[in-house]
Amino acid sequence: MRYSIIGTGKTGGTIAQHLGENAVPFDEYNRPTTEKLKQTDIAIVFVPGSAAAEVIEIVLKAEIPAIWGTTGYAWPAELPQRVKDVNTRWIIGSNYSLGMNLVRKAIQILGKGSGLLVNPEFHIHEIHHIQKQDAPSGTALSWRDWLRQDASISSDRQGDVIGIHNLHIKTPGESVYLKHEAHTRNIFAHGAIWAANYLLANPYIDAGVYQFQDIFDQAFKQLT
């Protein structure tokens, strides 16, 4: 398999490194074209939101499947239909950590099951590197959404911490804790490669645009 890697920043560069000779990297100095993309099996795209609109048109014309890790971009409402029209499949995700998606399922169970507890209180605490300016993190907000409970959130910025998220469910008689810690940014590259390989290995998936978490859930069901 040959993979077009569009955008060779931190994550895109790591993906290209892992794929080795199977990777065809593109950046501002080696710009992607429809003809070049057609010579590969799938595109993995990690470009800034400001570049997304241009790249979307190129990838659509190539009519190949794609994995998108672009954030900070308002995806056009007509995009799913346009992807269907060229009979291909795209996956869009903001966090390609497989472990985080496993945690998502656990949080959903905890949120629902907490209805059996006596007076539960919920708190989420996140820690990131000192360069991260937004607080709370987008992931912490996602945890609260997955929990579907009124959870308080606190934030801390320390050193070069990639990301630590903790959930504490407290009742008068007991505490339940859940933690996810990212040890390396490689987890996002590994998840994107996994998504690409899953898409290529499952051609029966209908044409259209999918969220990464939906593809993860589909793979999870196949385990049971």
N, C-alpha and C positions, 0 to 999 in steps of 0.2 A: 504494500500500500504506500501511496505517496500523499503527503499531507502539506497543503499550502499553509504556512504560518504567516498570517498578516498582522504585523505589529510585533516588534522584537524587543519590547521593554522587559521589565522584570519577569513577568509571567510568560510572555511570548518567547523570550530568549531562553528561558528554562525549558519550555516545551520543545523548542528546536534542538536544544542540546540533548534532551532525552531521546528524541526520535532519530538523531544522527543522520545517516544518509537518506533516510526516508522523508526527511523534512525539506521543504522548499521555502525558505524564508523570504519575506518581503518587508521592506521598510521604506522610509522616505527617500532612500538612495536607490533602491531597487523596487520600483512601484509595481503593484500587481496589475495585470491586464486580464481581460476575459480569456484570451488565447492561452496565456500561461496557466491560469487556474484550471482550464479544461483538461490540461495534461496531468492533473492530480485527481485523487479520489474524493477528497474532502478538504474544506478550509476550516482552520481554527483561527478565530479573529479576536485579538486583544488590542484594539485601537481606542484612543480617546473618543469621548462622545462627539467632539468637534469634527472628527474625521469619519464618523459612522455613515452619514448620508451618502457620501461619495462611494464608500466601500460597498454599501448595500447594493447599489446599482451594478457594480462590477461583478459581485458574487451572483446576483440574480441572473445576469446575462450569461454567466458561466454554467448555470443550471446544475450546480453541484451542492451536496449537503454542506452544512456549516455549523460550527459551534461558536457561539458569540459570548465573550466575556466583557463586553463593553458596558460601562456604567455611566451614569450621569447623562443619559440620552433618552428622550421621549420617543419611543418606538411608534412609527406611523400606524394608525388604526387599520389601514388597508394592507399592511405588510403580510399578515397571515394568508390573505387571499392571493396576493401576488406570488408568494412562495408556492401555494397550491397550483397556481396557473402554470408554473414551470415544472410542476411535478417533482418537487424535491422536498427536503426536510431540514429544518433549522432547529437548533436548541439554543435558548437564551438563558443565561444565568449570571447572577451577581456574586455567587460564592460557590465555587466548584469543589469545596472540601467534602469528600465522601463521609468523613466522620461527622461533620456538622449536620449533614442531612440525616444521618442515623440518629443524632441527638434530637433533631427536629421531631422525629417520630416518637422518641421517648418523652419529650416535653408535651406533646399532644396527649399522650396517655396519662401523664402526671396531671395535666390540667383537667382532664375529664374525671380522673379517679379522685381528685381532691374533693369532689362533691361528697365523698364518703367520710371525709375527715371533719373533726370538730374545730370550728373557728380557725381555719388555716389562714396564714399570712404569707405573702409572696414577695420575695426580693431578688432582684437580679443585679449582680455587680460585675462590671467589665473593667479590664486593665489593658492598656495599649501603650505603645512607645510614645515618647514625649513629643514627637513630630506630628502625631495625629491631633488635629485641631477640633474635629467635631465630637461632641459628647451629648448624649450617650451614642455609642456606636450604632451603626445600622443593624448590625447583628443582634445587639441587645434589644433593639426595638422589635426585631423579628421574633426573638424569643418570647417577648410579651404577647405578640400577635398569635404565635403558636400555642401559647399557654391558655389564651382566652380567659385570663383572670386579671384582676386589677393589681398588677405588680408594681412596686416601686423600683426605681433603677438608680444606681450610683455608678460613678466613673472615677478612674484613677489613671494617671499617666506616669510611667516609670521606664527609664532607660530605653532599651530597644526591644521591649516585649512585643512580640508579633500579635498576640491576642489571647486573652484568657477571659472566659465567661463562666460565671457561677450562678446557679439558681438555688435559693434556699426557701424551702416550704416549712414553715414553723407552726406548730400547734402547741397548746398548753402542755401536752404530754410527750411530744417527740419532734424531731427535725428530719427532713429529707433533703439531701444535697445532690446536685448534678453539676458536673464541671466539664468544660471542653477547653483544652489548651493547644494552641498551634505551636509546634516546635520549629517548623520551617515553612517558608512560603512555597516550597515544592509541592505541598498538598494541593494547591490550586492548579498547578500544571498537571499533576497526576490525574486529578478529577476531570480536567478538560480532555485529556488523552483517553481516559476511560469512556467518557461520553461519546467521543468520536468513534472509538472502536465498537461501542455498543450500537450506535446508529448504523455503522457499516455491516455489523453482524446480524442485524434485524431488519432486512429490507421490507418486511411486511408492514412496518409502521407507516401509517398513512401520510401522505404529503401534508405539510403544514408547519406551523411554528409551535414549539413546545417549550415549556419551562423546564429547567434542569431538574427541579425537584419532582416533577411529574414523571420524567424518565427514570429517576432514581426509584420512585415508588413502584414503577412498573417492574424494574429489575428486582426489587425487594419481594414483590409478590411471587416472582418465579422461584424464590428460595423456599417458599412454603408449600 
